[in-house]
Amino acid sequence: MRNLLLFVLAATVAMGLTVEITTTNDLVMTKSTDKKVVIERNHIKPMASLTFKATKPANNEIWYTNGSTTEPTTAKKPENFGGATIQSNTYDAEKECWVITFDNEVTKIGDWAFYYCESLTSVTIPDSVTTIGQRAFEYCSSLTSVTIGNSVTTIGGAAFYYCGSLTSVNIPNSVTTIGNYAFGYCTSLTSVTIPDSVTTIGNGAFSGCVSLKEFKGKFAADGGRCLIMDNTIIAYAEASGTTYTIPDSVTTIGKAVFRRCSSLTSVTIPDSVTTIGDGAFEYCSSLTSVTIPDSITTIGYSAFHSCISLATVYCKPTTPPTGGTWMFDNNAAGHKIYVPAGSGADYKEKQYWSDYASNIFEEE
């Protein structure tokens, strides 16, 4: 049985026309002519069969490009696709990409699946995939774009770690979890939208994204300069400036939030903050001084480690905060840590603070 399609057109279409129909499963049917079309009243003009053009992978396919039409990219973990086995890996000239075809529906891009595939330039993941595993695309240094299928719920730890050419990424509304360092050191990434479905963002998920100017969507705060979840600042858009005042709503500076923010010269920590997480300011090489407010009770390990320009620390709590190893550069003679009058002995005897006894001075 043939379906009848009716179109309302002008009496004459001088430049020809293209008819495009998208099906419910996102297949696109097209038919084009570049000849003059004359529409006659009450006359049905038959049309040749429409052709199908797929716009995204079937559930047993992964599409990718690598700058070549003759040399495929081989998955590093070919058995790691949720039970599906690779049947072929061929270039499709019509789609203008390589197509990996599996014997079954792909449900997972497993751990290390495309690790260090430096030739990959783009990847399109089918809607059947629910999980992108840990380090799945780590060190894919030429990867500029990735299209994540609409069923993915988890983006694993370091999934796109050090994908330095990645300029954009779509995080679909299905995603609930973004793992630790998932997009760490994606140095070309400029903007990220966090969908409402996300409930968890791991430590350092966007650490080292030196071109990142703003966050959008869920958890975005302070004009898009940071992400705040449960009163914890969990990410910072490094390219947004050299100075930063943490919003008063924050009680915890999360792990590795400002790690390697090499352009950050000063930061203001409000009295609302009680905890500075592990590695929070590690490798902030331009940070020259910092004031730790009286509200702080805990400073994590390596919180200010390798801040090579950090000359002065004003630590306001009368009672030394609980510290961690390598809070500052170990035995760094350049650091001067000023503490409240009468508190010097307590700081010098406190675990981990005692490592900096020669750097501790009481304020007058």
C-alpha positions as CSV (number, residue, x, y, z in Angstrom):
1,M,0.0,0.0,0.0
2,R,1.4,3.4,-1.0
3,N,1.0,6.4,1.3
4,L,-0.3,9.7,-0.2
5,L,1.5,12.8,0.7
6,L,0.0,16.3,-0.1
7,F,2.1,19.5,-0.2
8,V,1.0,23.0,-0.6
9,L,3.2,24.8,-3.1
10,A,3.3,27.9,-5.2
11,A,2.0,27.6,-8.8
12,T,5.5,27.6,-10.1
13,V,8.7,26.7,-8.3
14,A,11.3,28.1,-10.7
15,M,14.5,26.8,-8.9
16,G,13.3,23.3,-8.2
17,L,12.6,21.9,-4.8
18,T,13.7,19.4,-2.1
19,V,11.3,17.4,-0.1
20,E,12.6,16.2,3.3
21,I,10.7,14.0,5.7
22,T,12.0,12.9,9.1
23,T,10.6,9.7,10.5
24,T,9.8,9.0,14.2
25,N,13.1,7.1,14.5
26,D,15.0,10.1,13.1
27,L,15.6,8.7,9.6
28,V,15.5,11.4,7.0
29,M,13.9,10.8,3.6
30,T,14.9,13.2,0.8
31,K,14.0,13.9,-2.9
32,S,15.4,16.8,-4.8
33,T,15.1,18.3,-8.3
34,D,16.8,21.4,-9.7
35,K,14.3,21.7,-12.6
36,K,11.4,24.1,-12.9
37,V,8.3,22.7,-11.3
38,V,4.8,23.8,-12.6
39,I,1.9,22.9,-10.4
40,E,-1.3,22.3,-12.3
41,R,-4.6,22.7,-10.5
42,N,-6.4,19.5,-9.6
43,H,-3.6,17.4,-11.1
44,I,-1.8,14.9,-8.9
45,K,1.9,14.8,-9.8
46,P,3.5,11.4,-8.8
47,M,6.9,11.5,-7.2
48,A,9.6,8.9,-7.4
49,S,10.5,6.9,-4.3
50,L,12.1,8.8,-1.5
51,T,15.5,7.7,-0.3
52,F,16.5,7.2,3.3
53,K,19.5,9.0,4.7
54,A,20.4,8.1,8.3
55,T,21.4,11.1,10.5
56,K,22.6,9.1,13.5
57,P,23.9,5.5,14.1
58,A,21.6,2.5,14.4
59,N,21.8,0.8,17.8
60,N,24.5,-1.6,16.5
61,E,26.7,1.1,15.1
62,I,29.3,3.7,16.2
63,W,30.2,6.4,13.7
64,Y,33.5,8.2,13.7
65,T,36.0,10.2,11.6
66,N,39.7,10.2,11.8
67,G,40.9,12.3,8.8
68,S,41.3,9.3,6.6
69,T,39.1,7.3,4.2
70,T,41.5,4.4,4.0
71,E,43.0,3.8,7.5
72,P,40.4,2.8,10.2
73,T,40.9,3.5,13.9
74,T,40.8,0.3,15.9
75,A,39.2,0.2,19.4
76,K,41.7,-0.6,22.1
77,K,39.2,-2.7,23.9
78,P,37.2,-4.4,21.0
79,E,35.3,-6.7,23.4
80,N,34.1,-3.9,25.7
81,F,30.8,-2.8,24.3
82,G,28.2,-4.3,26.5
83,G,28.2,-7.7,25.0
84,A,28.3,-6.6,21.4
85,T,31.1,-7.8,19.1
86,I,32.6,-5.8,16.3
87,Q,31.7,-7.3,12.9
88,S,33.2,-4.7,10.6
89,N,34.9,-1.3,10.6
90,T,34.4,0.3,7.1
91,Y,34.3,3.8,5.6
92,D,30.9,4.9,4.3
93,A,31.3,7.5,1.6
94,E,27.6,8.5,1.7
95,K,27.8,9.2,5.5
96,E,31.3,10.5,5.1
97,C,32.5,8.7,8.2
98,W,33.7,5.3,9.4
99,V,31.0,2.9,10.7
100,I,31.8,0.2,13.3
101,T,29.1,-2.4,13.0
102,F,28.4,-4.8,15.8
103,D,26.5,-8.1,15.9
104,N,24.2,-6.8,18.6
105,E,22.9,-3.7,20.2
106,V,25.7,-1.5,21.8
107,T,24.9,-0.7,25.4
108,K,28.2,0.4,26.7
109,I,31.4,2.2,25.7
110,G,33.5,0.3,28.2
111,D,36.6,1.3,30.2
112,W,39.6,2.2,28.0
113,A,37.6,1.4,24.9
114,F,39.2,4.1,22.7
115,Y,42.0,5.1,25.1
116,Y,44.8,7.0,23.3
117,C,43.2,6.7,19.8
118,E,45.0,9.9,18.8
119,S,43.6,9.9,15.2
120,L,39.9,10.2,16.2
121,T,38.4,13.5,15.2
122,S,34.7,13.0,15.9
123,V,32.5,10.3,17.4
124,T,28.8,9.7,17.3
125,I,27.4,7.3,20.0
126,P,24.1,5.5,19.4
127,D,21.0,6.0,21.6
128,S,21.3,2.4,22.9
129,V,24.4,3.2,24.9
130,T,23.7,3.8,28.6
131,T,27.3,4.1,30.0
132,I,30.5,5.7,28.8
133,G,33.2,3.9,30.9
134,Q,36.2,5.2,32.7
135,R,39.0,6.5,30.5
136,A,36.9,5.5,27.4
137,F,38.3,8.3,25.3
138,E,41.2,9.4,27.4
139,Y,44.1,11.1,25.5
140,C,42.1,11.2,22.2
141,S,44.1,14.3,21.4
142,S,42.5,15.0,18.0
143,L,38.9,14.6,19.1
144,T,37.1,17.8,18.3
145,S,33.5,16.8,18.8
146,V,31.5,14.0,20.3
147,T,27.7,13.3,20.1
148,I,26.5,11.4,23.1
149,G,23.4,9.2,22.6
150,N,20.2,10.2,24.3
151,S,20.2,7.2,26.7
152,V,23.6,7.7,28.4
153,T,23.2,8.0,32.2
154,T,26.8,7.8,33.2
155,I,30.0,9.5,31.9
156,G,32.8,7.7,33.7
157,G,35.8,9.0,35.4
158,A,38.4,10.5,33.0
159,A,36.2,9.5,30.1
160,F,37.4,12.4,28.0
161,Y,40.5,13.3,30.1
162,Y,43.1,15.2,28.1
163,C,41.0,15.5,24.9
164,G,42.8,18.7,24.2
165,S,41.1,19.4,20.9
166,L,37.5,19.0,22.2
167,T,35.7,22.3,21.6
168,S,32.1,21.2,22.3
169,V,30.2,18.4,23.9
170,N,26.5,17.7,24.2
171,I,25.5,16.3,27.6
172,P,22.0,14.8,27.0
173,N,19.2,15.1,29.5
174,S,19.5,11.4,30.3
175,V,22.9,11.9,32.1
176,T,22.8,11.7,35.9
177,T,26.5,11.2,36.7
178,I,29.6,12.9,35.5
179,G,32.7,11.1,37.0
180,N,35.9,12.4,38.5
181,Y,38.0,14.3,35.9
182,A,35.6,13.3,33.2
183,F,36.5,16.3,31.1
184,G,39.7,17.2,32.9
185,Y,42.2,19.1,30.8
186,C,39.9,19.5,27.8
187,T,41.9,22.6,27.1
188,S,39.9,23.8,24.1
189,L,36.4,23.4,25.7
190,T,34.9,26.9,26.1
191,S,31.3,26.3,27.4
192,V,29.5,23.5,29.1
193,T,25.7,23.0,29.7
194,I,24.8,20.8,32.6
195,P,21.3,19.3,32.1
196,D,18.6,19.1,34.8
197,S,19.0,15.3,34.9
198,V,22.5,15.5,36.4
199,T,22.7,14.7,40.2
200,T,26.4,14.0,40.6
201,I,29.5,15.7,39.3
202,G,32.8,14.2,40.4
203,N,36.0,15.8,41.7
204,G,37.9,17.8,39.1
205,A,35.4,17.0,36.4
206,F,36.4,20.2,34.5
207,S,39.8,20.8,36.1
208,G,42.4,22.2,33.8
209,C,39.9,23.4,31.2
210,V,41.9,26.6,30.6
211,S,39.6,27.9,27.8
212,L,36.4,27.3,29.7
213,K,34.5,30.6,30.1
214,E,31.1,29.7,31.4
215,F,28.8,27.0,32.7
216,K,25.2,26.9,31.8
217,G,22.2,25.1,33.2
218,K,21.9,23.2,36.4
219,F,24.3,24.2,39.2
220,A,25.6,27.1,37.2
221,A,26.2,30.1,39.5
222,D,27.8,33.5,39.7
223,G,27.1,34.4,36.1
224,G,28.3,31.0,34.9
225,R,31.7,31.3,36.5
226,C,31.2,28.2,38.8
227,L,29.1,25.2,39.6
228,I,27.6,25.0,43.1
229,M,25.9,21.9,44.4
230,D,24.8,21.4,48.0
231,N,26.6,24.6,49.1
232,T,29.8,23.1,47.6
233,I,31.7,24.8,44.8
234,I,32.5,21.9,42.5
235,A,33.9,23.5,39.4
236,Y,35.3,26.8,38.2
237,A,35.4,28.3,34.7
238,E,39.1,29.1,34.6
239,A,39.1,31.5,31.7
240,S,36.6,33.8,33.4
241,G,39.2,36.0,35.1
242,T,42.4,36.3,37.2
243,T,40.7,37.2,40.5
244,Y,37.7,35.5,42.1
245,T,35.4,36.0,45.0
246,I,33.8,32.8,46.1
247,P,30.0,33.3,46.6
248,D,28.7,33.6,50.2
249,S,26.5,30.6,49.7
250,V,29.5,28.3,49.6
251,T,30.4,26.3,52.7
252,T,32.9,23.9,51.1
253,I,35.5,24.3,48.4
254,G,35.5,20.9,46.7
255,K,38.4,18.8,45.7
256,A,40.6,20.1,42.9
257,V,38.2,22.9,42.0
258,F,40.9,25.5,41.2
259,R,43.7,23.0,40.5
260,R,46.1,24.3,37.9
261,C,44.3,27.6,37.5
262,S,47.5,29.1,36.4
263,S,46.0,32.5,35.6
264,L,44.4,33.0,39.1
265,T,46.3,35.7,41.0
266,S,44.0,36.2,44.0
267,V,40.9,34.6,45.5
268,T,38.6,35.8,48.3
269,I,37.3,33.1,50.6
270,P,34.2,34.2,52.5
271,D,33.5,33.5,56.2
272,S,30.8,31.0,55.1
273,V,33.4,28.4,54.1
274,T,34.4,25.8,56.6
275,T,36.3,23.3,54.4
276,I,39.0,23.6,51.7
277,G,39.2,20.3,49.9
278,D,42.1,18.2,48.8
279,G,44.1,19.8,46.0
280,A,41.7,22.7,45.9
281,F,44.3,25.3,44.8
282,E,47.2,22.9,43.9
283,Y,49.4,24.2,41.1
284,C,47.9,27.7,41.1
285,S,51.2,29.1,40.0
286,S,50.2,32.8,39.9
287,L,48.5,32.9,43.3
288,T,50.6,35.3,45.5
289,S,48.7,35.5,48.8
290,V,45.6,34.0,50.4
291,T,43.6,34.7,53.5
292,I,42.1,31.7,55.3
293,P,39.1,33.0,57.2
294,D,38.3,32.2,60.9
295,S,35.5,29.9,59.8
296,I,37.8,27.3,58.3
297,T,38.0,24.1,60.3
298,T,39.6,21.7,57.7
299,I,42.2,22.1,55.0
300,G,42.8,19.1,52.8
301,Y,46.1,17.6,51.6
302,S,47.9,19.4,48.8
303,A,45.3,22.2,49.1
304,F,47.9,24.9,48.3
305,H,50.8,22.7,47.1
306,S,53.0,23.8,44.2
307,C,51.6,27.3,44.4
308,I,55.1,28.6,43.5
309,S,54.3,32.3,43.7
310,L,52.4,32.0,47.0
311,A,54.5,34.2,49.4
312,T,52.0,35.0,52.2
313,V,49.2,33.1,53.9
314,Y,47.0,34.8,56.5
315,C,45.5,32.0,58.6
316,K,42.8,33.6,60.8
317,P,41.5,30.7,62.9
318,T,42.7,30.9,66.5
319,T,42.5,27.1,66.7
320,P,44.6,25.5,64.0
321,P,42.3,23.8,61.4
322,T,42.7,20.1,60.8
323,G,45.3,19.9,58.1
324,G,46.5,17.4,55.5
325,T,49.9,16.4,54.2
326,W,51.5,18.8,51.7
327,M,49.1,21.6,52.5
328,F,51.7,24.0,51.2
329,D,55.1,23.4,49.5
330,N,56.9,21.3,52.0
331,N,59.4,23.3,53.9
332,A,59.1,26.1,51.3
333,A,61.2,28.9,52.8
334,G,59.3,31.5,50.7
335,H,56.0,30.9,52.5
336,K,55.2,33.1,55.4
337,I,52.2,31.9,57.3
338,Y,50.7,34.5,59.7
339,V,48.5,33.2,62.5
340,P,46.6,35.1,65.3
341,A,48.7,36.4,68.2
342,G,49.1,33.8,70.9
343,S,48.4,30.9,68.5
344,G,51.9,30.3,67.1
345,A,52.8,27.5,69.5
346,D,49.6,25.6,68.8
347,Y,50.1,25.8,65.1
348,K,53.7,24.7,65.3
349,E,52.8,21.6,67.3
350,K,49.7,20.7,65.3
351,Q,49.9,17.7,63.1
352,Y,50.9,18.6,59.5
353,W,51.2,22.3,60.5
354,S,54.4,21.3,62.3
355,D,55.9,20.7,58.9
356,Y,55.9,24.5,58.4
357,A,57.0,25.5,61.9
358,S,59.8,27.7,60.5
359,N,57.3,29.5,58.2
360,I,54.8,30.3,60.9
361,F,54.7,33.8,62.5
362,E,52.3,35.4,64.8
363,E,50.5,38.6,63.7
364,E,51.2,41.6,65.8
